Amino acid sequence: MSSGGGQQSQALTKPTFSEVQASALVESVFGLKVCKIQPLPSYDDQNFHVCILRTKDTTDGPNEYVLKISNSESSKTPDLIEVQSHIIIFLRAAGFPTASMCRTKGDNLTSLISVDSGSEIKSYLVRLLTYLPGRPIAEIPISPQLLYEIGRVAAKLDKTLEKFHHPKLSSLHRENFIWNLKNVPLLEKYLYALGQNRNREIVEQVVQLFKDEVMTKLSHFRE
């Protein structure tokens, strides 16, 4: 969630490809013929659920994919996206039910495309991943067992990633990145979105506890 300025910045950098343009990307960059495509929810990137038409040259492999078009700001940090892509590959090899990365016709994991927006040329990194069917956790009734399983998988994921190595791993260390758990206090600037109610009080208490109990010990934690 963003403030007014953040929403404007997000709108300026988020891709706005049409379904026709996205289909053309899948064919030109990845060499796959699209028979059906529809938008998927996204935050500041653009995602499409893609169904491909099998030909004599593409008889093997899955029929459903996700085309991910990174926003123009993220596309300026290809090292970060490269590391993220290799993490996906690493976790799949370790047995996690992650998507598979699809290579471009040039045998790369990503492709940088440039688009003339009228006032300027914008560049976007595109990736294609296999589609994983399922339901978001938000749509499933919460139970203690489900929460336990989520925690168990998260712990296993954390332990597995201790073994991940990449020469550009440092690109993941971003200051003031709001999705980084150590930056919980940054949420304070968005408390206004909750209005004045019990939920806001709970969030304020959690943020304060984080400041008191976690931030004072951050130097002792493994990153």
C-alpha angles and dihedrals in degrees: 000000000000140000120244093276091046092051090051092050091048091050091051095052103034113101118246103196118160121229089254092053092046091051090051090052092054091052099042098041103032102023096235126133113229120220097171135013135174135171121262126206114274141168110214101339127064122244133189132190104225129196114192133210113236117231133181088269095050105040095132130063136041125322098214129064143164117235109207119195111189119218118259094256095051089045088065089067104058092160090063093050090046091055091047090052093050090049089057090051092046094050093048090052088051091057102263116140094245129142122268120244114237119214125229124243085265090056095251130130093228139022127208112219127187124216129190105228093184098254097045146357112261125194127211132187113224129199134179121213133176114263118250112204118215146103127278114249088240089068095051124083108255118237134170089250092053091049089049091052091049090052092046093052091045090052092048089049091051093050092047093051090057085077095051116109131179132161091234097045091120089071087078091065103090124166117230092009101158095211091059108103093222088062095064091126089065087073090074091081089061099048090102088074090069094057118208107318144108093279091060091051091052093049091048090052092049093049091049092048089051090053093048102038107025111027091055089059101039093109089063095054127092113244 
